[in-house]
């Protein structure tokens, strides 16, 4: 059971990276260049095809200009709550 939870969280982190990048209006190529990676290498991170290290997570958060916790716990419902309140 614990393994399934970790696997889900890992997959969710990869999805969150892509969502945050897209919402920030950044291209995969731009983020990859900022990380000194190839776009295909960064794409593998977004698709969850490679393990994400903590140092890489911190670097991605810095490029995306969000705290690392935002990548770990990103929730799109917050966006809708903010729009409803406006």
C-alpha positions in Angstrom: 0.0 0.0 0.0 2.8 2.4 0.9 4.5 1.8 -2.4 1.3 2.6 -4.4 1.1 5.9 -2.6 4.7 6.8 -3.4 4.3 5.8 -7.0 1.2 8.0 -7.3 3.0 10.9 -5.7 6.0 10.5 -8.0 3.7 10.5 -11.1 1.8 13.5 -9.8 5.0 15.5 -9.4 5.9 14.9 -13.0 2.4 16.0 -14.1 2.6 19.1 -11.8 5.9 20.1 -13.4 4.3 20.2 -16.8 1.2 22.0 -15.6 3.1 24.7 -13.8 5.4 25.1 -16.7 2.5 25.5 -19.1 0.7 27.9 -16.8 3.8 30.0 -16.5 3.9 30.2 -20.3 7.3 28.5 -20.5 8.3 26.1 -23.3 9.9 22.8 -22.6 12.9 24.1 -24.6 13.3 27.2 -22.4 13.2 25.2 -19.2 15.6 22.6 -20.5 18.0 25.3 -21.6 17.9 26.9 -18.1 18.6 23.5 -16.6 21.4 22.8 -19.1 19.5 19.8 -20.4 18.2 18.8 -23.8 14.5 19.3 -24.4 14.0 15.5 -24.8 15.8 15.0 -21.4 13.5 17.4 -19.7 10.5 15.8 -21.5 11.5 12.5 -19.9 11.2 14.2 -16.5 7.7 15.5 -17.3 6.6 12.1 -18.6 8.1 10.4 -15.5 10.5 8.2 -17.6 13.4 9.1 -15.3 13.8 9.4 -11.6 13.8 13.0 -10.3 16.5 13.8 -7.8 16.0 16.4 -5.1 18.6 18.6 -6.6 16.9 18.5 -10.0 13.5 19.2 -8.3 15.0 22.3 -6.6 16.5 23.5 -9.9 13.2 23.1 -11.7 11.4 25.0 -9.0 13.9 27.8 -9.3 13.4 28.0 -13.1 9.6 27.9 -12.7 9.8 30.5 -10.0 7.8 28.5 -7.5 8.6 26.9 -4.1 9.4 23.2 -4.4 6.3 22.5 -2.3 4.2 23.9 -5.1 5.5 21.2 -7.4 5.0 18.5 -4.8 1.5 19.5 -3.8 0.2 21.5 -6.8 -3.6 21.6 -6.9 -5.4 23.0 -9.9 -8.6 23.6 -7.8 -6.8 26.5 -6.2 -6.7 28.3 -9.5 -10.5 28.0 -9.8 -11.0 29.1 -6.2 -9.0 32.3 -6.9 -11.0 33.0 -10.0 -14.3 32.6 -8.2 -13.2 34.9 -5.4 -12.4 37.7 -7.9 
